[in-house]
Amino acid sequence: MIMSNNKNSMRTYLIYIAAFCMAFVMIIPLLWMIISAFKAPGSTVTVITELMRPPYTLDSFKEVLEPDGTAMMWRWTFNSVVVGVVQTVVTVLFSSWAAYAVSRIDFKGKTIIFALILAGLMVPMESIVVPLFEMIVELNWTNTYHALIWPGMMLPLAFLILKQFIDQLPSELLEAARIDGAGHFQIWWKIVFPLSRSSMAAVSIFIFIQSWNNLLWPLLVAQETSMMTLPVGIPTFQSNFATDLAVPMASNVIASIPALIVFLLFQKHIIKGISMTGIK
């Protein structure tokens, strides 16, 4: 018994040590980015002794955020927020409605629709970029919010997560509402939607972060500087600072803040949603 407890304790300690080592390795680049951002423009940030040596200043942030500078950080941030919020809201709503329909409504072709949605998981984005781009050009949507938002609004993974949750709801609960005269939309609005908020919050975070970090598609359809999102605009801005790393690091810190705030505000919902949906 004592030997078993010792083995369990040793295993627990090893797991903690491995977790701390992984966290340390992952946080080093973040710390380097943050410290570098507070160095004066032109400072050496690739040598640890120079990096840790004062003074620290906000000059790099001022250069990034100044309205007449080469970086349109405010505009790029606005574009990223608009695209991320609209894609998140619309995708979650449509995915929830589709998940409820496939899970709880019997209709012809349901199996085929479900199979087509599953097939969407196996199709990489890169394989449909060319036809999507040709459609955008034909519609004359290049350098518009339509091109940035619409192609990224359908996410099969969001549908699967929400369907898995709706499948677990007691049939008696939905049947009782149906007997009381509630239609499908009323059942979704008054029963499914309130009960699936945690799962929807988790899905929303995944969609928002994916939209926030998306580079390939905005790079293709947003050639004008004013329509760029942060993942596209920041590399364009950083190309002007081949030797000066402090200013680009300041832009990276600013770009990371909104996504970090969203994660911190909704981390409880993320954890709860993951545990409820069974994501591993």
N, C-alpha and C positions, 0 to 999 in steps of 0.2 A: 504493500500500500504506500509506504514511504517512498520507495523507488519510483512508483507510478506518479506520485505527486511531484517528485523532483524532475522527472522527465517532462511532465506537463509545464512546470515552471520554466525549465530550460527552453522548451519549445516556444513558450510565450515571450521570453526574453529575446530569443533569436528573431522572432517575428517583429518585435518592437525595434530592435536594432536595424533590421533590414528596412523597415518602414521609415525610420529616421534618416538612414543613409540615402534612400531614394528621395525623400523630401529635401534633404540638404543639397543633393545633386541638382534637383529641379529648381531650387530657389536661388542658386548661385547666379545664373544668368539674369534673373529678375533683379537681384540686388545690384549687380553690375550695371544694368540699365538705369535703375533709379539713381544710383550714386553718380553715374556719368552725366545724367540729365542736369544735375545741380552744379556741375563744373562750368566754368566760364567757356564761351565759344573759343575754339582753338586749343583748348587744354589737351594734354596727353592723358588718355584714359585707358591705354592698353598696357600700362605698367602699373602694377599694384601699389607701389610706393607713391607714385604720382597721383593715382586715383584716390588714395585715402588721405592725401595731404590737403589741408585747407588752402585757400578759401573756397567756400561754396556760395553759389549765387543763383539768382533766377533769370539771369540774362539770356540763357538759352531758351527758356520758355517765352520770354518777351519777344525774341526774334522769331519764334515759331508762330506766335499768336498775333503779331502786329498786322493790322489790316492791309498795309501796302507791301507786305513781304511776298516772297515767292510761294509760300505755303498758304493755301486756302483752307486752313484747319477748320474754321467755323463752318464753312460751306460743306466740306467733306464730311464733317461730323453730322451736320444736318441731313445730308443725303443718306448716310449710313443709318441714322436713327429712323428716318422715314421708311426706307426700304425694310429695315429689320422689324419695325413695329407693324407695318402693314402686312408683310409676309407672315409674321407670327400670328396675328389675329385671324387673318383669312384662312391660313392653313389649319389652325386649330379648330375653327368653326366647321370648315368643310370636312375635315378629317373626323370630327366628332359626329357630324350628321351621317357621313358615309359609314362610320363604324356602327352606329345605331341601326342604320338600315340593313346592313349585311348581317348584323348579329341578331336582330329582333323582328325583322319583317320578312315574310316569305313572299318571294316574287320570282318570276321566271328569269333565268339567266344570272341568278345570284352567284352561283358557283363560278361561272365564267368571269364575272366582274371581279370576284375575289382573287381568282387566278391571275387576272391581268394586273391587279394591284400588286400581288406578290412578284410578278415578273418585273415590275418596275424597280424592285430592290436589286435585281440582277443586272440591270442596265446601267453602266457607268455614265456619268455626266459627259465625259469626254467623247463618248461615242455618238451623242446626239447634238453636240455643239454646232456642227456645220449646218444641219437642216434647221435647227432653231435660229441660228444667226440669219440664214436666208429668209426665214419667215419674218424676222424682225425688219430686215431690209425691205422686203416687199410691202410691209405695213408702214414703212417710213417711221419706225419707232426708235431708230438709233439716237442716242443722246437724249433720251426721255426717261421719265420714271416708269412708263409702261414697260420698257425693255428691261429695266433693272428689277421690277417687281414681279410681273406676271409669270415669267418662266420658272421662278423658284417657289411658287406658292403651293405646289402639290408635293407632299412628302409621304411616300408609302410607309415609312417607319412610324410616323405619327399615327396613321390609320391603324396599324397593327397594335401599337401600344394601347390605344383607346379601345379598340375592339376587344382586346384581351380583358380589359377591365369591365367593359359592359357585359361580356359573356359571364362574368362572375356575379352579376347582380341577380338577386332572387327573382325568379319568374313570377312568383306569387305577388310580389310588390308591383310589378308592371301590369300584371293581369287585373289586380284590384283597381288600379287607376283606369284601365280600359273598361272595366265593368261600370265604373262611375261616369263613363261617358267621355273620358279624356281621349283626344286624338293623339297621333304620333308626335306632333310638335309639342303639345302640352306635356306629354310624358317625358319627352327629352328635356324640356325647359324646367319642369317642376321636380323631376326625379333624377334623371340621368345627369344633367348638368351640375346640380348641387353636389351629388355624390362623387362626381369625377373631377372635382376642382383640383385636387392634389395631383392626379395624373395629368390633367391638362396643364397645370403649372410646370410640371417636369418637362412635358413635351414642348411647352412654350420656350423654356430656357434653351433646350437643345436647338430649336429652330432659330431662335434669336442669335445664339452664338455662331451657328453655322452661317447665317446670313451676314453677321458682322464680320466674319473672317473670310468670306467668299472673295476670291481674287480673279479666277479665270473668267467668269461670265461678265462682271463689270468691266474688266480690262478690254473685252471685245466690243461691248455695246456703248461704252461711255468714253469716247475719244476726247470730248471737250473737257477742259480742266474743271469747269464749273459743275459738271455732272459726275465727276469721279467720286467714289466712296473712299473711305480711309485706307483700305488695303491696296488700292490702286494709286491714290494720291501720295501717300507717304513714300513709297519707293521712288516716285517721280521727283519728289522734293529732295529725298536723300541723295539722289544722283548729283545734286549741286554741291554736295559736301563730301568729296572723295576722301579728304584727309581729316576733316573736322568731324568727330563722332559725337561731340557733346550735344549739338543742336539736333541731329537725327534721333538721339536717344530721348531728348525732351519730347519730340513729336510722338515717339513710340509710347512714352508714359501717358501722354494725353489721350492717345487712341485706346489705351488699355483701360482707362478709368471707367467709361460707361459700362462696358461689359463686366468689369469687376463689381461695380455697384449693383448691377442686376443680379449677379450671382450671390452676393452677400445678402441682398434683400430677400431672395427666394430660395436660399439654400435648404431651409427646413422643408419647403414644398418639394424640392428636388429629391431629397433623401426619402421623404415619405412616398413620393410618387414612384421612385425606383423600387422601393420595397413592396409597394402595392401591385406594380405591374410585373414584377419578377425579372427585371433586367439584371443580367449578370455582368 
